[in-house]
Amino acid sequence: MRNIPSSLPWKTAWITGAGRGIGESVAKLLCHYGLTVYASARNSSELNNLKNSCCNELGLIVPIPMDITDPRQIDDMMLSWDQGHGVPDLVILNAGTHDPFPAHEFSAERCSKLLRTNLQGTINCIDPVLKRFIKRNSGQLAVMASVAGYRGLPTAAAYGASKAALINLCEALRLDLKGTDIKLQVINPGFVRTPLTDKNDFKMPALMEPEEAAVEILNGLLGRRFEICFPKRFVYLLKFLRLLPYSWYFGLLEKSVKVEPETEAVDKHG
């Protein structure tokens, strides 16, 4: 695989949202290279399937059924690690959900549910991990955000807000961690074929398979850049759009994406 050495700098890893999609593919890849991967997700059967699919690999999958929105479950896991070999060398906080809806379906309840997982759930994990990394002055932490956090996109008000918040959070922590031996990175993928992107009802440009995304992520984790982003051409286009004034940006998006006027939406759903 491109640029990946035969041996990796970590012995253990913890991946949230490892039951399917990108998290599952990254877990399999790290296991292939000999790591012990602690795989977390809410669905225990998906984790057991992951473990069984990696039984012939060099590494080991250790399933940890867990809900990251419950800090007590995270604390229990941390305690077990404290009594053993400590927090894994590499932590990838990948767990998240997606609930696309237009403005006429906007609700505080739907936003709260999504933010509780994507943002607060990730923060629940960062808290104890960072404390332990700082205490030992070592460790690598990667947080899954998205290019959807660059600028507002149709039907992604809650999702984009959660990812924008994670990007900002990681930028701030990266500055605070300067001078330590703790490596912090943010992962901003484009469209990757997963059960979450299957919810989108529009054509997704530069759509990647999760196995391709896993290779990109691993290469990024081995590199020195703060942001791991892919596919490059699509990401660079979005970075350019981020620089445009609002009048240009809104004009381009409204032409390229079908945006239903609110008056029509009220007629159809009222």
N, C-alpha and C positions, 0 to 999 in steps of 0.2 A: 504494500500500500504506500502511496506517495508520501515521501519524506518521513515516514514513521520508522524510528529505529527498532531494532529487534528486542531491546529491553527498555522499559519505561522507568521514569524517575520515582514512581510511586509503587508501594506494595499493597495499599488498601485504598478503597474509594467508597464514598456514600453517594448514592444517586436517588433523588426523590422523583416521583412520577415515572418510575422505572417499569411499570407494568405494560406499557405499550408505547408506540410512537418513537420519538427521538430518544427518550430515556431508556427504553428497551434496547434500542440499537447501540447506544453508547455503552450500556452495561455489557452487552454481548461482545463488543469490540475490546473493552478493557479486560474482560474475562479471557478472551482469546490470547491476550498478551500476558496472561499469568497473574492478574490482580485478584485479590479477594474483594468482591464487590458486594457491599451491603445495599440491597435493592429495596427501596420503600415505595409503597403505593397503598391505596385503600383496598384494592381488590386482591385478596390472597391467592385466588385461583390463577390470576394472570402472573403473579410472582412465582408460583409453583411451576407454571408452564415455562417461564423464563429459566428457572433453575434446571429443569429437565432438558431444555434445549441446549444447555451449556455443559452438560455432564461429561462431554469428551474434550473439553477445552483445558488449557493449562491452568487456568484460574478456577475460582469458586464463586458461585452466586449464593449469598446468604439472604433469604427473603425476610423482610421486616414489614409486615402489614401495619400501616400507620396512617393516621389522618393528621396532616400538618397544621390543620386549623385548631387542633387540641394541644396546647403547650405541655400538658401533663404527659402525653404520650412521648413527646420529644424528650422531656426531662428524664423519663424512665430509661429511654435508650441511651442518653448521655451518661447516666449513672452506671449503666452496665459497661460502657466503654471506659469510664473512669476507673472501674475496678479491674479492667483488663489491660489492653495495650493503648488505650487512649483513642481520641477521635481519629478517624482515617486521615491519611496524608492529603487526599484529594476529596473535596466535597463539591458536588454539582447539584445545585438547587434548581431542578427542572420542572417540578410539579406545577401545573396550572390548568385553567379551564377557559372555555370560550363560549360566549353567549351573544351572537350577533343580533342586533335589533335596531330598527330605525327610530327616529325621534318620536313618532306617534305611538310607539310601544314602550317608550322610556319609562322606567320605574325605579324608585329608590331601592326596592326589595331586590330586583334583579342585579342592580349595580353592587349592592352590598354583598350579595352572595358571591359574585365574581371577585370583588376586591378582597373578600375574606380569604379566598384561596390564593389568588395570584400575588397579592401584595402582603397582607397580614400573615398568611401562611408562610411565605418566604421569610419575612421578618422574624417569625417565631423560630425558624431554623437558624438564621444568621446570628441571633443573639447568643445562644450557648456555644455555637461553633467559634465565633469570633473571640469570645472570652477565653476559650481554651487555646486557640491559636496564639493570641496575644501573650498568654501566660507562658507558653513554651517558645514563643517567637519563631514559629514555623507553621507551614501549612499552605495549601492552595485552595481557594474558594472561587467557584464560577457560578454566576447567577443567570438564569435563562430569562431574557427579556424578549424583545422583538423589534423589527423595523417598524412595526405598527406604533411604536412609541416615539418615532421621529416627528410625525405630524398627525393631525386628526384625519381619520379616514371614515367613509360612510359605513354606517351600521356598527362601528367599533368604538363608540364613545366610552363604554366601561372598560373594554379590553385594552384599548389604546391608552387610556388613563392609567391603568394598572402597570402597563409596560413602561410608559414614560416615567412613572414614579420610581420604578426599579432602576431604570437607567440613571436617573438623577441621584438616587440613593447610593448606587455603586460609585458614581463619580465622586461624591462627597467622601465616602469611606476610603476610596483610593488615595485621596489627598491626605486624609488623616493617618493612613498607614505608611506614609512615606518614611523611610529610614528604618523600617522593620524588614524582617525576612518573610513576611506574609505576602503571598501573591494573590491579588484579587482581579478578576476579569468579569466582563459582562458579555453574554452571548446574544447577538441580534440576528436571528435567521430570517430569511425571506419565507416564501411559501414552501412548506414541507408537507408531503402527503401523510396525514395522521387522522385519527378519528375527530380531532378538533377542526382541522381545515376542511374535513368532509362536510361540515355544517355550512360552509360558504356556498352561496348560490350564484357565484360569478366565476368567470374564467380566471384562474390564478397564473400570472406570468412567471416563467422560470421555475415551475414547480419541480421540487426535488424529492427523491425518495429518502426515507429516514436513514437508510444505510449510508447514502452519500453524505447526508448531514452529519452523521456520527464521525466519519473520516475528517470532515472539515473541522469539527469541534476538537477532535483529538489533536490534529495538527496545530490548531490555535492554542490549545492548552500547553503544548510543548514550546510554543513561541513566546515572544516577550510583549506582544501588543496587548493593551488593555481591552480593546474590543475585538471579539471574534465575530465576524459578520460574513454572510454568504447568501446567495451566489453574488460574486463581485460586481458584475455589470448591473444587475438589478439594484443592488445596494447603493452603488455609486449614483444611479439615477435618483433614488430616493433621497440621498444626501444632497444632491443638487436641488431637488424640490424643497428641501428644508431651508434653503437659502433664499428662496423667492419671496417677494412681498405677498401679503395675503390676497390682494386683488388678482395677481397672476396665478397664484396657487389654486384658489377657489375656481377660477375660470378654467384652468386646465383639468381639474378633477371633475368639474361639472360636465365638461365636454366628453371626457373619456369614460366616466362612470354614470350609469343611469341613476339619477337622484329624483325620487318621486316627490313632487311638491306636497307640502303639508295639507293644503286645502283638498287635494285629491284624496290624500290618505284618510282624512276625516270623513269624507263622503263614503269611502269604501268600508271603513271600519265603524262608522257611527251608526 
